[in-house]
Amino acid sequence: MPSPVYMIGQHRIADFERYRQEYGVPVTQQLVRAGAELIGGDPAPVVLEGNWAWNWTTIIRFPRMEAVRSWYDSPEYAPLKKSRREQLTQGGNLVLVTAFNPALAF
């Protein structure tokens, strides 16, 4: 059975209202259609260790890696991705983490 995958995003956003309207609302609709579940979004997460340069962090759960890649590489998402990267954020990170499988524990 495929493992769920978590997409963790960290971004610096200058205008939250513009980001919400131009990216947040339409991308949420796409994510729901892709079978994703929005786990969390926080402008000020609690930092236990290290330095944090971002003012928006998200965690999104996908049922499997293929679902993430299909959505992320889709023509439907392409204009939103471009807008997020070039206009709506001032840098950031986006990573995929496979859910922990106890059978494969260290």
Summary of the structure (lengths in Angstrom):
residues: 106
radius of gyration: 14.5
end to end distance: 20.2
largest distance: 44.1
contacts: 256
relative contact order: 0.32
helix: 38%
strand: 25%
